[in-house]
Amino acid sequence: MRLAIFSDVHGNPFALEAVLQAIRQAGDFDALVAAGDLCLGGSSPGNCVEMLRLAGAKAVYGNTDEYLHYPERVPNDELHQNMWQTIEPVARWSRERLSSEQREWLFGLPFELRFPVDDDPAHDLLVVHANPKDVELMILPPEPEQIKLWGEVRQPDDSASLKDVLADEPASTVAFGHFHYTFQRKWNEKTLVDVACCALPSIDHDLRARFTVFEWDGAAWRVEPHWVPYDFAKEVAAIKAGDMPSQENFLRYYA
């Protein structure tokens, strides 16, 4: 089984088209999978949904997709609570730019997708947006990378939060997005793979779009991340030409 997985499109059709084109050039896949956060934060939410549907992509929902579905519901996590005055009007704006058919597709997405390869659930590939329990708690990179990024370990391997969201999960390989940083982390017997991000550049300030190839070799999932250059200036221009609220908060990602 061979899968192409990406995440965090955030309404950017230029990044999404670059990723879809790169996937087409990378050969045959059993499935294309989008791991949530598909619409909010970019110039063309509806266009991105339509591109995913036409590509036959499977998808799960992310936290920002939930915001479009329930714009009156304040998030539970502190990070997005503090940003809610900025996020809420963008969620409503993005929702208004989806057709009824596109909203039905987006709001009908599942929380998770599992890709079994045999009768052993440990061999499944689990795809979620953030972690196997919710769409909010971020799984951070391995401890040495955390030290490089922040000078400290913010989520140690023995953290209660990791145990809470991972300990009961049978799949030994988990693919997700949400943190906007491509990495692999070993946690006990599990391989945790962040495939993000297609759009809204990540903490490493790399402006390229991204996707990751997962291929079952008969014993384990082989993981191959890909970085895809694209003309992000077109997205900047499209945001500036439109009427999306809080433009400055999203344009700063491309500065």
C-alpha positions in Angstrom: 0.0 0.0 0.0 1.3 3.5 -0.9 -0.3 6.7 0.3 0.3 10.4 -0.2 -0.6 12.4 2.9 -0.6 16.2 3.4 -2.2 18.5 5.9 -3.1 22.1 6.8 -4.1 23.5 3.3 -5.7 26.5 5.1 -7.5 27.7 2.0 -4.4 28.3 -0.1 -5.2 27.0 -3.6 -1.7 27.7 -5.0 0.1 25.5 -2.4 -2.6 22.8 -2.8 -2.2 22.8 -6.6 1.6 22.5 -6.3 1.2 19.6 -3.9 -1.4 17.8 -6.0 0.8 18.2 -9.1 3.9 16.9 -7.2 1.8 13.9 -6.1 0.7 13.2 -9.6 4.3 13.2 -10.7 5.4 10.9 -7.9 3.7 7.8 -9.3 0.7 5.7 -8.4 -1.0 5.9 -4.9 -3.7 3.9 -3.3 -5.1 7.0 -1.7 -4.5 10.8 -1.3 -5.2 11.9 2.2 -5.7 15.4 3.6 -5.2 15.5 7.4 -7.4 18.5 8.2 -7.4 22.3 8.5 -8.5 22.6 4.9 -10.2 26.0 4.5 -9.5 28.7 7.2 -6.7 31.2 6.7 -6.4 31.5 2.9 -7.7 33.3 -0.1 -10.0 30.6 -1.5 -11.7 28.1 0.9 -14.3 26.9 -1.6 -11.8 26.4 -4.4 -9.6 24.3 -2.1 -12.5 22.0 -1.1 -13.4 21.6 -4.8 -9.8 20.8 -5.7 -9.7 18.1 -3.0 -13.0 16.6 -4.1 -12.0 16.5 -7.8 -8.7 14.9 -6.8 -10.7 12.2 -5.0 -8.8 12.9 -1.8 -9.9 11.2 1.4 -9.8 13.6 4.4 -10.3 14.1 8.1 -11.3 17.3 9.8 -9.1 19.5 11.8 -9.6 22.1 14.5 -10.2 25.0 12.0 -12.7 22.9 10.1 -14.6 22.5 13.3 -14.5 26.3 13.7 -16.3 26.7 10.4 -18.9 24.1 11.4 -19.4 25.7 14.8 -18.3 29.3 14.6 -20.2 30.1 17.9 -18.2 27.5 19.9 -15.1 28.9 21.6 -12.2 26.3 21.4 -11.1 24.4 24.5 -7.4 25.0 24.2 -5.8 28.1 25.6 -3.8 28.9 22.5 -6.8 29.3 20.2 -8.9 30.8 23.0 -6.4 33.7 23.1 -6.7 34.0 19.3 -10.4 33.6 19.1 -11.2 37.3 18.4 -9.0 37.0 15.3 -10.1 33.5 14.3 -13.9 33.7 14.7 -14.6 36.3 12.0 -12.3 34.4 9.6 -14.2 31.2 10.3 -17.5 32.9 9.4 -16.0 34.5 6.3 -14.6 31.1 5.2 -17.9 29.3 5.8 -19.8 31.8 3.7 -17.5 31.1 0.8 -18.4 27.4 0.7 -21.4 26.2 -1.3 -24.0 24.1 0.5 -22.5 21.0 -1.2 -19.0 21.9 -0.2 -20.1 22.5 3.4 -21.8 19.1 3.4 -18.6 17.4 2.3 -16.4 19.3 4.8 -18.7 18.9 7.8 -19.2 15.2 7.0 -15.5 14.3 7.3 -14.5 11.8 9.9 -12.2 12.3 12.8 -9.8 9.6 11.7 -8.9 7.3 8.8 -7.2 3.9 9.3 -5.4 2.0 6.6 -5.0 -1.7 7.5 -2.5 -3.9 5.6 -3.2 -7.2 7.4 -5.0 -8.6 10.4 -2.7 -7.0 12.9 -4.0 -3.6 14.1 -0.5 -2.6 15.1 0.4 -2.5 11.4 -2.4 0.0 10.6 -1.6 3.5 9.5 -3.7 5.9 11.5 -4.4 9.4 10.0 -5.7 12.2 12.3 -5.3 15.9 12.4 -3.5 16.5 15.7 -3.5 13.3 17.8 -5.7 10.1 18.2 -8.0 11.7 20.8 -8.8 15.3 19.8 -8.0 18.0 17.2 -6.3 20.4 19.6 -3.4 18.9 21.6 -0.2 19.3 19.6 2.4 16.5 19.3 5.7 18.2 19.3 9.0 17.1 17.6 11.5 14.8 19.3 13.2 16.2 22.5 16.5 17.1 20.7 14.6 19.1 18.1 12.6 20.8 20.8 15.8 22.0 22.4 17.0 23.3 19.0 13.7 25.2 18.4 13.2 26.6 21.9 16.2 25.9 24.0 14.2 23.5 26.2 12.0 20.4 26.2 8.4 21.4 26.2 6.9 18.0 25.8 9.1 15.2 27.2 8.6 11.6 26.2 7.2 10.8 29.6 4.7 13.6 29.6 1.2 12.8 30.8 -0.3 14.5 27.7 1.4 12.2 25.3 0.5 9.1 27.3 -3.1 10.3 27.5 -3.5 10.6 23.7 -1.3 7.7 22.5 -1.1 4.9 25.1 -4.4 3.2 24.1 -3.9 3.5 20.4 -3.2 0.1 18.7 -1.7 1.5 15.5 2.1 1.8 15.7 2.3 4.5 13.0 0.4 7.7 13.3 0.3 10.5 10.6 -1.0 13.9 11.5 -0.5 17.7 11.0 -1.5 20.6 13.1 1.9 21.7 14.4 3.1 23.0 10.9 6.5 21.3 11.2 7.6 18.2 9.4 9.2 15.6 11.7 9.3 12.0 12.9 9.3 11.1 16.5 9.7 7.7 18.2 7.5 7.3 21.2 7.7 3.9 22.9 6.9 1.5 20.0 5.2 4.1 17.9 6.3 6.2 15.0 4.7 9.6 15.0 4.9 11.5 11.7 3.9 15.1 11.3 3.3 15.7 7.5 2.4 19.4 7.8 2.2 21.8 6.3 0.8 22.3 2.8 0.3 26.0 3.5 0.8 28.7 6.2 4.6 28.3 6.6 5.8 26.5 9.6 8.0 27.2 12.6 11.1 26.6 10.6 10.1 29.5 8.2 10.3 27.2 5.2 7.9 28.5 2.6 7.6 25.4 0.6 4.5 23.2 0.6 4.8 19.6 1.8 3.5 16.1 1.6 4.7 12.8 2.8 4.7 9.4 1.1 3.9 6.3 3.3 4.6 2.9 1.8 4.1 -0.5 3.4 7.1 -2.8 2.8 5.7 -5.9 4.3 7.0 -5.3 7.8 6.8 -1.5 8.4 5.7 1.8 6.9 8.5 3.5 5.1 8.2 7.3 5.3 9.4 9.8 2.8 8.7 13.6 3.2 8.6 15.9 0.2 9.0 19.6 0.0 7.4 21.4 -2.9 8.3 24.9 -4.1 5.5 27.1 -5.3 4.8 30.8 -5.9 3.5 31.9 -2.5 3.4 35.5 -3.7 0.3 34.6 -5.6 -1.4 33.7 -2.4 -0.2 36.9 -0.7 -1.6 38.9 -3.6 -4.9 37.0 -3.6 -5.4 37.6 0.2 -4.7 41.3 -0.2 -7.1 41.6 -3.1 -9.9 40.0 -1.2 -11.9 40.9 1.9 -10.9 38.2 4.4 -10.9 39.6 7.9 -7.6 39.8 9.9 -5.5 39.6 6.8 -2.4 40.9 8.5 -2.5 38.0 10.9 -2.2 35.5 8.1 0.0 37.5 5.7 2.7 37.5 8.4 3.3 33.8 7.8 4.6 34.7 4.3 6.8 37.6 5.3 
